[in-house]
Amino acid sequence: MILENFRFSLTEYELDENVPEIDIDFPNRIGPTYRGEIELPKGVLAILFTEWTRPSGGEICSIQVVDPEAFLRAPELDDIEVNGYNVKELIREAYRQLNIEKLTEF
């Protein structure tokens, strides 16, 4: 998967610096953004934050995957998509571009 004009970064969750987070900026990210969240099934130990182009929604221009390893391990999240992109595939592409094998030692 080649994603032009996407930006990937590794950081830590703002509420717990011991939990890794992958930030994925879509090509349409410009100007101010407004935060939201995609609710995941109970029992999944990951969080999927979104950033929108407008306060009332608009387009999703960025996602933050808190604990991407937990997200990848959860089979119930296999079909989660944002803007037509499978989130697990975006995480795997972030790993490739950031040269990450796994984050357990984060």
Backbone torsions as a table, in degrees:
resi	resn	phi	psi	omega
1	MET	NA	122.2	175.7
2	ILE	-109.1	121.9	-177.4
3	LEU	-116.3	102.8	179.6
4	GLU	-78.4	140.8	176.1
5	ASN	65.9	15.5	170.0
6	PHE	-89.2	150.1	176.3
7	ARG	-125.8	129.9	-179.1
8	PHE	-116.4	139.2	175.2
9	SER	-147.6	152.8	177.4
10	LEU	-108.1	130.7	178.6
11	THR	-145.6	-164.0	175.3
12	GLU	-121.9	155.3	180.0
13	TYR	-62.1	133.3	-173.8
14	GLU	-62.8	-23.3	-179.9
15	LEU	-96.2	-9.0	178.9
16	ASP	-156.2	103.1	-175.6
17	GLU	-65.9	-8.3	177.8
18	ASN	-87.8	-4.1	-179.1
19	VAL	-108.0	122.2	-179.3
20	PRO	-73.2	157.6	178.2
21	GLU	-142.7	136.5	173.1
22	ILE	-104.9	126.1	176.5
23	ASP	-104.1	132.4	-178.5
24	ILE	-127.3	114.4	177.9
25	ASP	-99.2	125.9	177.5
26	PHE	-79.9	162.5	-178.4
27	PRO	-60.4	-22.7	-177.3
28	ASN	-86.0	10.7	-179.8
29	ARG	-80.1	105.3	174.2
30	ILE	-147.9	144.1	178.2
31	GLY	74.7	-166.9	-177.1
32	PRO	-69.0	152.9	178.7
33	THR	-128.2	164.4	-177.0
34	TYR	-131.2	127.2	-170.5
35	ARG	-82.5	143.3	174.3
36	GLY	-144.7	-169.3	179.7
37	GLU	-151.8	141.2	172.3
38	ILE	-95.8	120.6	-178.0
39	GLU	-71.4	129.0	179.0
40	LEU	-102.7	159.7	180.0
41	PRO	-58.6	148.5	177.1
42	LYS	-58.1	143.2	179.1
43	GLY	93.9	-15.5	177.2
44	VAL	-79.8	127.6	-176.8
45	LEU	-93.6	44.8	177.8
46	ALA	-138.0	162.0	177.1
47	ILE	-130.2	142.2	177.3
48	LEU	-122.7	99.0	176.6
49	PHE	-86.6	151.9	177.0
50	THR	-126.6	157.3	169.7
51	GLU	-127.1	132.0	-174.4
52	TRP	-107.9	159.2	178.8
53	THR	-81.3	-18.1	179.5
54	ARG	-137.7	155.2	-179.0
55	PRO	-61.3	-31.2	-178.2
56	SER	-91.4	12.7	180.0
57	GLY	128.0	-90.8	-175.6
58	GLY	68.8	-144.2	178.3
59	GLU	-102.7	147.4	172.6
60	ILE	-75.1	127.2	-177.7
61	CYS	-116.0	-6.0	-179.2
62	SER	-162.5	147.2	171.5
63	ILE	-131.2	151.4	174.1
64	GLN	-125.0	121.2	-179.7
65	VAL	-103.8	107.1	179.1
66	VAL	-84.0	125.4	-175.2
67	ASP	61.0	67.3	-178.3
68	PRO	-60.7	-28.3	177.1
69	GLU	-63.0	-43.6	177.8
70	ALA	-64.0	-38.8	178.2
71	PHE	-61.4	-46.7	-179.0
72	LEU	-65.0	-33.0	-178.8
73	ARG	-76.6	-16.2	-174.1
74	ALA	-87.1	106.4	-178.6
75	PRO	-62.8	-25.5	-179.5
76	GLU	-70.9	-7.6	179.0
77	LEU	-103.2	7.5	-176.6
78	ASP	-56.3	-32.3	-173.5
79	ASP	-105.5	12.1	179.4
80	ILE	-71.4	125.6	179.1
81	GLU	-126.0	149.4	173.2
82	VAL	-131.2	125.2	-179.2
83	ASN	54.3	32.8	179.2
84	GLY	83.3	2.7	178.9
85	TYR	-106.9	133.7	175.6
86	ASN	-70.2	126.8	-174.9
87	VAL	-64.7	-39.0	178.4
88	LYS	-62.7	-38.6	177.2
89	GLU	-66.4	-37.4	176.6
90	LEU	-64.0	-41.0	178.2
91	ILE	-63.4	-45.3	179.5
92	ARG	-61.6	-38.9	177.3
93	GLU	-66.1	-38.9	175.8
94	ALA	-60.3	-44.2	178.1
95	TYR	-58.0	-45.3	-179.4
96	ARG	-62.6	-48.9	-176.2
97	GLN	-68.6	-30.3	-179.2
98	LEU	-94.9	3.5	-179.7
99	ASN	56.3	48.4	179.1
100	ILE	-105.7	128.1	174.1
101	GLU	-86.0	-51.2	173.9
102	LYS	-158.9	162.2	-173.2
103	LEU	-106.7	9.0	-176.1
104	THR	-61.3	-24.8	178.9
105	GLU	-93.0	7.6	-175.9
106	PHE	-53.2	NA	NA
